[in-house]
Amino acid sequence: MASIGGESHISFGVDVDLPVRLDPTLETVLYRVAQEALTNVVKHSRAEHAEIAMRVRDRMVALDVRDDGIGFDPDSVDALGR
C-alpha cells in the first residue's frame, strides 16, 4: 500500500486490530479489496486524507476505507453496469 501513497499527495492512516493472523486466502482478498479502494481514492476522490481500518466484529472481519474526498451520488451509479 505504500506505493499508492507515494504517487499522491494524500495522507493515509492505517488502524488494524486483529487478534490473530487470518487465513492466507482471506488476507489476500482483503489486501486486494483495500488496494483497489485506495487506488480509487487516489484516482477519483480529490481527497487530502484517507483512513483504512480492519477489525473483527461479531466473528466477522470488517474492512473500512474512508476519505475526505468529493464523493458521488450512489443513485447515479448503475451497480449492474447497464
C-alpha positions, -999 to +999 in steps of 0.1 A: +000+000+000+029+023+005+033+026-033-002+041-036+006+069-011+039+076-028+020+085-060-003+111-045-004+140-020-030+121+002-020+113+037-030+078+047-039+064+082-040+027+090-056+011+120-056-027+121-067-046+152-069-083+146-063-108+174-047-134+152-035-139+116-063-147+092-065-174+067-039-166+039-066-166+012-087-142+032-057-120+039-050-118+001-086-110-007-088-082+020-055-068+007-067-067-029-100-050-018-082-024+002-057-019-026-085-012-051-104+010-027-073+031-021-065+033-058-100+046-064-095+072-036-063+084-053-078+084-088-112+099-082-118+114-048-096+145-047-091+137-010-064+150+012-067+122+038-078+086+037-081+060+065-082+023+064-093+002+094-097-035+099-110-053+129-131-083+140-168-076+147-192-103+157-169-130+144-165-112+110-137-091+096-147-055+089-126-035+064-135+002+064-120+027+039-129+064+043-117+096+028-125+133+029-130+135-009-158+147-031-179+115-030-206+107-055-243+102-057-249+064-053-283+068-070-265+079-102-245+047-104-259+015-120-244-013-099-251-038-127-233-018-153-262-014-177 
